């Protein structure tokens, strides 16, 4: 091979350039501390670095979430600890006040001290964390507990009038007129969560109505005018209008009962043969956490009875619905189709239906689905609908739909489905969608007023009648369980009002129902989807008041299930108020027995929730420690991928400089001089 001077010169120049490139690379590494600057410099390690950096960012966010959650839990724990201290002081005062050696002036002084402790207890229950009230559920901007004073309108019945003890002592009249006589919980039952891992949340709160109340949730029927508790249901007379209609005669009827979030049981009875005692026995046999009993009262020297359902565990809520809201439904009319291929035309409808189905408040437009399977999958996969399974039995040609544990199924079909009237997908297959409440054929729960609902006192002649046709209605806005809805009576109908309420998803089911005894007239009905309060009000204008659902004067209404105790009387506060008032009354025996027993009960309830907070804190700290390890290990891996070894790079830089110097010296001898070199 022939070697020329030109080839040697080119090789020298090429190697000098490579040496300069290496020196530039090492210089950049020393100045940045990184192995590469551009992704193209090292694509594989670039991808690894992005993955590690994402993992570190994620871990740091989770750690911040846990820090915030631990601080929140710590605030809760301190608040409950202070509550425990206050209850211990109240207990000491109650024991001391029950001493027979004290005179009434001493007891009055102790009662005033207990009243101050009550105020402190309420303040503690209204503790906030960074401006958010910790026991309000999701309503964190509002204090969860509101005080009602004896001097306020409607509270005269709760004021302790003691002038009967000594009529000559004017100062003993209405001693707690300016004190707290009721405490209302205005928060909700929502959980507050902090995400601490992928697909794992930490619940940081418990709601005030659970913590500060040891009351057991109970629902009771209206009074039944029967000779004894074994009389069949349809022999019960209507007393004081409490039973609105007879229970469905002849055929067996079913209602569903259980504990919220627990298992539900179907109770089947025959109103012609079964009594309320029979129903109580059937509920108790199911073992779903609900204790059923029959309570006897005497009114006007005659026995009357109530059917009572009581949660076995304090803090648990009962869920119960008539047979139009079961936890599982199965069609009875067989239809043999292939749901993966066939559309709604397989049911005798045109291929593009025009109606809609509402399942547990969620609307599904049938024209959106090319196949029945698509519809079934949408229903089953929608978390807001709470459906566990939606299946088709190809052997029997029937559909079955099952709710999540602790939930029910409420199905409604709307619109004229392709000329079939009210016979739609479910009703056409034999699923009982339920009807308007009351009247002939109503079920036991509605007959006994065990459902929580608010009905409009005013009816309209059409679902599509404008609200402006109702006398005394004025344009404005309404509030349903905290959700604000603007209403214009000139363009809105009663049906639109119901739809807007349902769209808010606030635990209230609104419907427009035709009067059974007056066809062609319709009434707005609101039902709570869970046991508990249902608040509606006119914020501006007169919408609900015009419909006869709220008072025109205070514009508010709160509907509750028919419970034994006042739902607004929160356990621990009511017990403390009873202790204060019995000290004023000098009721030593009640103080020593009943009041102290109840105080111990609410005390134990608070300790139970405090222990839950402690367990969550430990779990959070454990997760935090693991995340710290993940962050440190991932940071080390990222450093291995991206960071340079400074000593090693300095050594390589020195070698590159030596090579560069040698290359230049070699080039000086190889590259021949030209005439340009002699030009001066």
Secondary structure, 3 states (H helix, E strand, C coil): CCCCHHHHHHHHHHHHHHHHHHHHHHHHHHHHCECCCCHHHCHHHHHHHHHHHHHHHHHHHHHHHHHHHHHHHHHHHHHHHHHHHHHHHHHHHHHHHCCCCCCHHHHHHHHHHHHHHHHHHHHHHCCEECCEECCCCCCCCCCCEEEEECCCCCCHHHCCCCCCCCCCCHHHCCCCCCCEEEEEECCCCCCCEEEEECCEEEECCCCHHHHCCCCCCEEECCCEECCCCCCEHHHCECCCCCCCCCECCCCCEEEEEEECCCCEEEEEECCCCCEHHHHHHHHHHHCCCEEEEEEEEEECCEEEEEEEEEECCCCCCEEEEECCCCCEEECCCCCCCCCCCCCHHHHCCCCCCCCEEEECCEEEEHHHCCCHHHHHHHHHHCCCCCEEEEEEECCCCEEEEEECCCCCCCEEEECCCCCCCCCCCCHHHCCCCCCCCCCCCECHHHHCCCCCEEECCCCECCCCCEHHHCCCCEEEEEEECCEEEEECCCCCEHHHHHHHHHHCCCCEEEEEEECCCCCCCEEEEEEECCCCCEEEEEEEEECCCCCCCCCCCCCEEEECCCCCCCCCCCHHHHHHHHHHHHHHHCCHHHHHHHHHHHHHHHHHHHHHHHHHHHHHHHHHHHHHHHHHHHHHHHHHHHHHHHECCHHHHHHHHHHHHHHHHHHHHHHHHHCCCCHHHHCC
